[in-house]
Every structure is written in structure tokens, then in C-alpha cells.
Amino acid sequence: MRDALESLSGLAEGIPLVMAVNREYASEDDVLDAGDELALIPPVSGGAPRATGSVRVTPEPLSLDALAASVRDPRAGAVVTFSGVTREVERLDYEAYAEMAEQRIGEIVSEAIERHGLCAAAAEHRVGEVPLSEPSVIVAVSAPHRGEAFAGAREIIDRVKAEAPIWKREPDGWVEGVPPA
């Protein structure tokens, strides 16, 4: 991996890159095998209905109402939603390694459902141009009680922003992120 990263460094000069092999983050010490899918990912920056953890990364505008409706459950006494919107700039541009992002976000949602005893959870992330005040990422969870719902929603959004291979560009350039954990 170290050799591959070194030989490809000129492709994204000035942008620190991490690699993924077969849709899993990889370290520089890992060894590539014939047929492996290699992806170069800039630092991620920060999107899954029902308890199964399905995911949507889309160029279409996001609907918080539709997402909240998708997690409603008769066992739930609480539904918590989160909407991350573009602020202070005319627009943000998001790009993603969509297949890996959907897989990773699905894992995050499933783990949060299990850890917090959620009835259902969903998260969606938009790619492409996101104008001022429009959402780029939305999360909805339902749980028997508000404490679990708030904790589950917070875990999902924090981990999506830290772990999903989605990155953003402001009008004056790429936002510096951090390599995923």
C-alpha cells in the first residue's frame, strides 16, 4: 500500500489521502493482492432507513419529513431527527465514494441500533451541490425513550462525519479533514 500511495501521490497534490481496499480502509502496511479494488480517499467530512440499516447517498434534495416517517414504530415513544445544512456560504459541493459510503453508513446505523436499543434508524447524505440552508446530511431514529433516541442519533451523525468516505469543497477550496479512524 505504501508503494501504491507513493506512486499515485501526484494525482492529488496537496491533499492528504487514505486508501481503501475492497471498500475497507487500509493502512500503508497492508499488502495488495491481484484483483483488489483500490480507492484513494481524501480526508472525510461530513448518510439508512428502518432497523435494517439501508442507506442512501444521493444527488437529490433530502427530505427530513420522509426520513422521520420511515423510522416511525409503534414501540417508539421518541423520534429524534438531525439535519446538517449549508451555512455561511452560497453552496458546498460534496463528493463520495458512494458504494463504500453506503456500506459504511449502513454498518454505523446497524451498530447504533444495536448499541442503543433503537426501534429504527435512518441516515442519508447528499452529494453534488448543496445550496445555502439546504441539508447535506439527515438522520432520524426512533426508540422507546428519548435518551436512547438522542444518543443513537448523535452517534450516527458523529460517526458518519468521521468515517464515511464523503468529502466537501467550499467555494474557496477543499475543506481540510482528518484521516478516518
Backbone as CSV, one residue per row, in Angstrom:
resi,resn,N_x,N_y,N_z,CA_x,CA_y,CA_z,C_x,C_y,C_z
1,MET,0.818,-1.184,0.000,0.000,0.000,0.000,0.865,1.251,0.000
2,ARG,1.917,1.251,0.776,2.787,2.415,0.844,3.336,2.743,-0.541
3,ASP,3.742,1.713,-1.277,4.263,1.914,-2.634,3.183,2.474,-3.554
4,ALA,1.965,1.965,-3.444,0.867,2.448,-4.281,0.571,3.913,-3.987
5,LEU,0.506,4.278,-2.719,0.236,5.655,-2.336,1.335,6.580,-2.850
6,GLU,2.578,6.145,-2.720,3.711,6.943,-3.194,3.652,7.146,-4.703
7,SER,3.358,6.089,-5.445,3.344,6.193,-6.908,2.158,7.012,-7.417
8,LEU,1.094,7.158,-6.618,-0.079,7.912,-7.040,-0.149,9.299,-6.412
9,SER,0.857,9.692,-5.667,0.807,10.945,-4.906,0.614,12.170,-5.778
10,GLY,1.065,12.157,-7.006,0.916,13.311,-7.879,-0.508,13.554,-8.341
11,LEU,-1.391,12.576,-8.197,-2.769,12.736,-8.646,-3.549,13.761,-7.830
12,ALA,-3.220,13.903,-6.584,-3.962,14.806,-5.703,-2.978,15.606,-4.859
13,GLU,-2.088,16.278,-5.546,-1.033,17.024,-4.858,-1.612,17.976,-3.823
14,GLY,-1.072,17.941,-2.631,-1.507,18.823,-1.565,-2.679,18.308,-0.747
15,ILE,-3.279,17.209,-1.166,-4.399,16.639,-0.413,-3.924,15.354,0.253
16,PRO,-3.979,15.282,1.584,-3.594,14.034,2.236,-4.615,12.950,1.906
17,LEU,-4.137,11.808,1.468,-5.029,10.738,1.057,-4.913,9.531,1.972
18,VAL,-6.017,8.816,2.090,-6.010,7.499,2.709,-6.475,6.531,1.641
19,MET,-6.291,5.256,1.877,-6.667,4.256,0.898,-7.690,3.293,1.476
20,ALA,-8.465,2.761,0.567,-9.394,1.694,0.907,-9.142,0.563,-0.074
21,VAL,-9.179,-0.651,0.432,-9.038,-1.833,-0.403,-10.300,-2.657,-0.220
22,ASN,-10.954,-2.944,-1.333,-12.188,-3.722,-1.304,-13.206,-3.114,-0.340
23,ARG,-13.296,-1.779,-0.366,-14.268,-0.982,0.389,-14.074,-1.003,1.898
24,GLU,-12.832,-1.251,2.314,-12.456,-1.164,3.730,-11.222,-0.283,3.818
25,TYR,-11.172,0.623,4.815,-9.980,1.435,4.982,-8.778,0.530,5.212
26,ALA,-7.643,0.936,4.660,-6.434,0.118,4.744,-5.274,0.977,5.225
27,SER,-4.298,0.339,5.838,-3.112,1.059,6.302,-1.999,0.917,5.264
28,GLU,-1.006,1.765,5.394,0.125,1.738,4.458,0.896,0.436,4.529
29,ASP,0.760,-0.307,5.604,1.489,-1.562,5.762,0.763,-2.761,5.157
30,ASP,-0.500,-2.588,4.766,-1.257,-3.690,4.169,-0.684,-4.054,2.801
31,VAL,-0.910,-5.282,2.393,-0.407,-5.789,1.115,-1.579,-5.919,0.145
32,LEU,-1.386,-5.428,-1.075,-2.394,-5.564,-2.124,-2.265,-6.921,-2.787
33,ASP,-3.400,-7.524,-3.111,-3.427,-8.773,-3.865,-3.983,-8.497,-5.253
34,ALA,-3.664,-9.364,-6.199,-4.194,-9.232,-7.551,-5.717,-9.190,-7.491
35,GLY,-6.328,-8.268,-8.231,-7.770,-8.153,-8.278,-8.375,-7.274,-7.199
36,ASP,-7.576,-6.778,-6.240,-8.102,-5.890,-5.207,-8.577,-4.587,-5.827
37,GLU,-9.667,-4.038,-5.287,-10.153,-2.722,-5.686,-9.496,-1.699,-4.771
38,LEU,-8.754,-0.762,-5.337,-8.041,0.254,-4.576,-8.712,1.597,-4.797
39,ALA,-9.000,2.313,-3.716,-9.590,3.647,-3.805,-8.738,4.617,-3.004
40,LEU,-8.506,5.795,-3.576,-7.837,6.885,-2.875,-8.916,7.832,-2.378
41,ILE,-8.870,8.158,-1.090,-9.928,8.948,-0.479,-9.301,10.117,0.267
42,PRO,-9.783,11.346,-0.027,-9.298,12.476,0.770,-9.900,12.403,2.165
43,PRO,-9.396,13.203,3.106,-9.974,13.174,4.446,-11.478,13.396,4.386
44,VAL,-12.224,12.584,5.138,-13.673,12.605,5.047,-14.255,13.774,5.804
45,SER,-15.421,14.211,5.379,-16.087,15.324,6.012,-17.587,15.092,5.914
46,GLY,-17.998,15.329,6.896,-19.399,15.358,6.918,-19.839,16.734,7.271
47,GLY,-24.792,9.286,5.039,-25.792,9.246,5.053,-26.625,8.048,5.055
48,ALA,-30.236,5.841,6.236,-30.314,4.408,6.236,-31.624,4.069,6.861
49,PRO,-32.740,3.795,6.032,-33.998,3.680,6.732,-34.255,2.339,7.411
50,ARG,-35.104,2.342,8.385,-35.585,1.225,9.197,-34.415,0.518,9.890
51,ALA,-34.797,-0.408,10.737,-33.807,-1.069,11.579,-32.825,-1.929,10.793
52,THR,-33.107,-2.188,9.540,-32.181,-2.985,8.742,-30.941,-2.189,8.363
53,GLY,-31.004,-0.856,8.450,-29.829,-0.049,8.174,-29.576,0.215,6.708
54,SER,-30.593,0.209,5.842,-30.345,0.561,4.451,-29.933,2.029,4.365
55,VAL,-29.243,2.387,3.299,-28.585,3.681,3.219,-28.862,4.340,1.879
56,ARG,-28.837,5.682,1.877,-28.992,6.410,0.625,-27.986,7.540,0.571
57,VAL,-27.133,7.518,-0.439,-26.244,8.621,-0.780,-26.730,9.070,-2.151
58,THR,-27.160,10.333,-2.268,-27.898,10.756,-3.452,-27.593,12.192,-3.852
59,PRO,-27.701,12.502,-5.135,-27.597,13.902,-5.558,-28.907,14.665,-5.400
60,GLU,-29.981,13.971,-5.053,-31.303,14.590,-4.921,-31.433,15.318,-3.581
61,PRO,-32.264,16.373,-3.525,-32.538,17.030,-2.235,-33.073,16.023,-1.220
62,LEU,-32.740,16.245,0.048,-33.119,15.336,1.121,-34.409,15.803,1.788
63,SER,-35.214,14.846,2.277,-36.462,15.162,2.967,-36.419,14.617,4.390
64,LEU,-36.315,15.526,5.356,-36.304,15.110,6.755,-37.651,14.511,7.160
65,ASP,-38.750,15.054,6.641,-40.079,14.510,6.964,-40.206,13.062,6.493
66,ALA,-39.771,12.782,5.269,-39.850,11.412,4.745,-38.959,10.472,5.548
67,LEU,-37.771,10.947,5.936,-36.864,10.102,6.706,-37.449,9.804,8.082
68,ALA,-38.019,10.832,8.730,-38.641,10.625,10.047,-39.801,9.642,9.936
69,ALA,-40.593,9.751,8.881,-41.712,8.823,8.685,-41.216,7.391,8.516
70,SER,-40.036,7.229,7.908,-39.518,5.876,7.672,-39.089,5.163,8.947
71,VAL,-38.865,5.893,10.034,-38.432,5.249,11.283,-39.549,5.152,12.323
72,ARG,-40.722,5.659,12.004,-41.829,5.561,12.970,-42.122,4.091,13.278
73,ASP,-42.398,3.841,14.544,-42.588,2.471,15.001,-43.546,2.509,16.192
74,PRO,-44.508,1.588,16.278,-45.460,1.621,17.396,-44.803,1.410,18.760
75,ARG,-43.592,0.866,18.801,-42.889,0.678,20.082,-42.176,1.941,20.538
76,ALA,-42.078,2.932,19.640,-41.262,4.117,19.908,-42.056,5.218,20.598
77,GLY,-41.488,5.740,21.672,-42.031,6.910,22.346,-41.270,8.167,21.983
78,ALA,-40.210,8.014,21.201,-39.392,9.169,20.816,-38.891,8.998,19.382
79,VAL,-38.951,10.087,18.630,-38.323,10.162,17.315,-37.447,11.407,17.339
80,VAL,-36.157,11.219,17.095,-35.210,12.323,17.085,-34.665,12.468,15.675
81,THR,-34.590,13.726,15.197,-34.042,13.983,13.870,-32.904,14.985,13.960
82,PHE,-32.035,14.917,12.961,-30.932,15.867,12.828,-30.810,16.230,11.357
83,SER,-30.592,17.503,11.089,-30.377,17.976,9.732,-29.156,18.879,9.734
84,GLY,-28.114,18.486,8.982,-26.919,19.308,8.828,-27.055,20.105,7.546
85,VAL,-27.070,21.442,7.654,-27.329,22.296,6.500,-26.119,23.157,6.144
86,THR,-26.089,23.586,4.888,-25.050,24.508,4.427,-25.263,25.854,5.114
87,ARG,-24.178,26.412,5.634,-24.266,27.705,6.320,-23.128,28.615,5.866
88,GLU,-23.373,29.890,5.916,-22.378,30.940,5.711,-21.757,31.011,4.325
89,VAL,-22.034,30.080,3.449,-21.518,30.139,2.079,-22.678,29.874,1.119
90,GLU,-22.518,30.305,-0.123,-23.570,30.138,-1.123,-23.900,28.671,-1.379
91,ARG,-22.862,27.824,-1.321,-23.072,26.394,-1.566,-21.861,25.607,-1.086
92,LEU,-22.061,24.318,-0.906,-20.990,23.353,-0.681,-21.114,22.299,-1.762
93,ASP,-19.999,21.720,-2.161,-20.003,20.623,-3.124,-19.472,19.388,-2.424
94,TYR,-20.258,18.320,-2.443,-19.871,17.064,-1.812,-19.582,16.016,-2.864
95,GLU,-18.540,15.233,-2.624,-18.232,14.064,-3.438,-18.112,12.881,-2.492
96,ALA,-18.277,11.686,-3.046,-18.227,10.487,-2.216,-17.777,9.295,-3.036
97,TYR,-17.205,8.348,-2.361,-17.033,7.008,-2.904,-18.318,6.316,-2.470
98,ALA,-19.381,6.475,-3.284,-20.746,6.164,-2.874,-20.939,4.726,-2.407
99,GLU,-20.384,3.759,-3.142,-20.591,2.361,-2.755,-20.015,2.076,-1.367
100,MET,-18.821,2.592,-1.107,-18.204,2.377,0.199,-18.922,3.203,1.264
101,ALA,-19.356,4.422,0.908,-20.065,5.273,1.863,-21.364,4.609,2.305
102,GLU,-22.113,4.068,1.354,-23.366,3.399,1.719,-23.118,2.192,2.611
103,GLN,-22.096,1.429,2.289,-21.768,0.257,3.114,-21.370,0.687,4.519
104,ARG,-20.505,1.690,4.615,-20.005,2.123,5.924,-21.131,2.748,6.753
105,ILE,-21.950,3.573,6.131,-23.051,4.200,6.860,-24.051,3.143,7.328
106,GLY,-24.303,2.140,6.501,-25.168,1.040,6.915,-24.646,0.333,8.147
107,GLU,-23.332,0.110,8.194,-22.720,-0.514,9.371,-22.870,0.381,10.599
108,ILE,-22.658,1.688,10.422,-22.783,2.639,11.534,-24.211,2.623,12.082
109,VAL,-25.193,2.682,11.191,-26.598,2.683,11.603,-26.947,1.383,12.326
110,SER,-26.534,0.249,11.773,-26.820,-1.045,12.407,-26.197,-1.137,13.796
111,GLU,-24.958,-0.673,13.928,-24.283,-0.712,15.231,-24.981,0.194,16.239
112,ALA,-25.452,1.372,15.806,-26.153,2.284,16.711,-27.493,1.691,17.144
113,ILE,-28.194,1.029,16.221,-29.466,0.384,16.564,-29.237,-0.644,17.674
114,GLU,-28.214,-1.450,17.511,-27.894,-2.491,18.495,-27.448,-1.884,19.824
115,ARG,-26.524,-0.937,19.762,-25.931,-0.372,20.985,-26.947,0.401,21.825
116,HIS,-27.873,1.107,21.179,-28.796,1.979,21.912,-30.222,1.429,22.006
117,GLY,-30.453,0.234,21.491,-31.788,-0.357,21.561,-32.820,0.434,20.780
118,LEU,-32.429,0.930,19.620,-33.334,1.736,18.806,-34.368,0.852,18.125
119,CYS,-35.530,1.411,17.881,-36.546,0.703,17.096,-36.161,0.739,15.625
120,ALA,-35.698,1.886,15.169,-35.296,2.057,13.770,-34.371,3.262,13.679
121,ALA,-33.603,3.316,12.606,-32.716,4.453,12.363,-32.514,4.608,10.868
122,ALA,-32.272,5.840,10.457,-32.068,6.131,9.045,-31.106,7.303,8.912
123,ALA,-30.309,7.293,7.846,-29.403,8.401,7.573,-29.222,8.519,6.069
124,GLU,-29.207,9.742,5.583,-28.990,9.991,4.163,-27.988,11.120,4.016
125,HIS,-27.177,11.045,2.961,-26.201,12.097,2.674,-26.342,12.504,1.223
126,ARG,-26.297,13.782,1.001,-26.395,14.314,-0.355,-25.001,14.501,-0.931
127,VAL,-24.866,14.303,-2.229,-23.637,14.598,-2.953,-23.969,15.616,-4.032
128,GLY,-22.929,16.254,-4.544,-23.132,17.311,-5.521,-23.273,18.644,-4.808
129,GLU,-23.873,19.598,-5.510,-24.021,20.948,-4.977,-25.172,21.020,-3.978
130,VAL,-24.889,21.570,-2.791,-25.909,21.755,-1.753,-25.959,23.246,-1.423
131,PRO,-27.020,23.945,-1.853,-27.121,25.390,-1.640,-27.294,25.774,-0.168
132,LEU,-27.067,27.049,0.102,-27.222,27.638,1.431,-28.553,27.230,2.054
133,SER,-28.509,26.797,3.293,-29.662,26.418,4.130,-30.317,25.091,3.759
134,GLU,-29.821,24.394,2.746,-30.369,23.072,2.412,-29.562,21.993,3.118
135,PRO,-30.207,20.859,3.465,-29.481,19.804,4.179,-28.552,19.000,3.274
136,SER,-27.372,18.706,3.827,-26.426,17.812,3.161,-26.455,16.433,3.800
137,VAL,-26.879,16.361,5.063,-26.966,15.085,5.764,-28.146,15.149,6.731
138,ILE,-28.906,14.038,6.788,-30.031,13.961,7.714,-30.008,12.607,8.418
139,VAL,-30.467,12.622,9.655,-30.530,11.405,10.474,-31.869,11.392,11.195
140,ALA,-32.476,10.231,11.285,-33.699,10.061,12.082,-33.602,8.730,12.814
141,VAL,-33.991,8.736,14.087,-34.019,7.498,14.861,-35.294,7.469,15.699
142,SER,-35.736,6.256,15.996,-36.842,6.090,16.932,-36.408,5.088,17.998
143,ALA,-36.927,5.315,19.200,-36.577,4.462,20.341,-37.712,4.524,21.350
144,PRO,-37.769,3.562,22.269,-38.802,3.604,23.295,-38.748,4.885,24.144
145,HIS,-37.536,5.426,24.372,-37.368,6.594,25.243,-36.425,7.609,24.605
146,ARG,-36.537,8.881,25.001,-35.760,9.956,24.388,-34.256,9.830,24.590
147,GLY,-33.826,9.330,25.721,-32.388,9.229,25.973,-31.699,8.357,24.939
148,GLU,-32.279,7.198,24.667,-31.699,6.303,23.664,-31.768,6.913,22.270
149,ALA,-32.876,7.601,21.975,-33.037,8.214,20.653,-31.991,9.306,20.427
150,PHE,-31.809,10.190,21.416,-30.797,11.243,21.274,-29.397,10.645,21.152
151,ALA,-29.075,9.673,21.992,-27.733,9.057,21.952,-27.493,8.357,20.619
152,GLY,-28.481,7.656,20.112,-28.327,6.967,18.838,-28.135,7.929,17.681
153,ALA,-28.933,8.997,17.649,-28.798,9.987,16.580,-27.433,10.654,16.637
154,ARG,-26.991,10.996,17.846,-25.676,11.655,17.994,-24.553,10.734,17.529
155,GLU,-24.606,9.467,17.899,-23.577,8.531,17.464,-23.557,8.412,15.943
156,ILE,-24.720,8.300,15.337,-24.773,8.130,13.883,-24.162,9.330,13.169
157,ILE,-24.578,10.554,13.507,-24.056,11.715,12.783,-22.564,11.895,13.047
158,ASP,-22.132,11.713,14.277,-20.703,11.871,14.578,-19.863,10.863,13.809
159,ARG,-20.309,9.627,13.743,-19.529,8.595,13.054,-19.603,8.733,11.534
160,VAL,-20.757,9.137,10.996,-20.849,9.356,9.546,-19.843,10.421,9.134
161,LYS,-19.792,11.526,9.866,-18.859,12.609,9.530,-17.407,12.166,9.678
162,ALA,-17.125,11.267,10.603,-15.751,10.840,10.846,-15.305,9.662,9.985
163,GLU,-16.243,8.814,9.536,-15.849,7.547,8.926,-16.283,7.338,7.481
164,ALA,-17.326,7.993,7.037,-17.825,7.755,5.674,-16.938,8.479,4.654
165,PRO,-16.604,7.832,3.555,-15.750,8.469,2.546,-16.547,9.484,1.710
166,ILE,-16.838,10.604,2.373,-17.553,11.724,1.769,-16.743,12.970,2.116
167,TRP,-16.499,13.817,1.127,-15.692,14.998,1.375,-16.365,16.197,0.725
168,LYS,-15.987,17.412,1.211,-16.667,18.605,0.705,-15.677,19.677,0.271
169,ARG,-16.196,20.498,-0.676,-15.439,21.634,-1.176,-16.298,22.878,-0.973
170,GLU,-15.699,23.885,-0.320,-16.347,25.184,-0.196,-15.974,26.011,-1.425
171,PRO,-16.593,27.166,-1.623,-16.272,27.958,-2.808,-14.782,28.277,-2.975
172,ASP,-14.034,28.359,-1.874,-12.610,28.682,-1.986,-11.690,27.457,-1.916
173,GLY,-12.225,26.253,-1.937,-11.379,25.055,-1.996,-11.867,23.932,-1.107
174,TRP,-11.116,22.831,-1.155,-11.453,21.654,-0.370,-11.313,21.932,1.112
175,VAL,-12.227,21.409,1.893,-12.183,21.532,3.351,-11.187,20.512,3.868
176,GLU,-10.254,20.976,4.685,-9.268,20.057,5.250,-9.943,19.194,6.304
177,GLY,-9.855,17.905,6.122,-10.451,16.966,7.065,-9.366,16.201,7.778
178,VAL,-9.741,15.070,8.322,-8.797,14.197,9.012,-8.945,12.793,8.465
179,PRO,-7.852,12.049,8.448,-7.990,10.644,8.018,-8.941,9.905,8.951
180,PRO,-9.784,9.032,8.407,-10.727,8.295,9.261,-10.002,7.358,10.217
181,ALA,-10.670,7.110,11.336,-10.085,6.245,12.368,-10.042,4.812,11.917
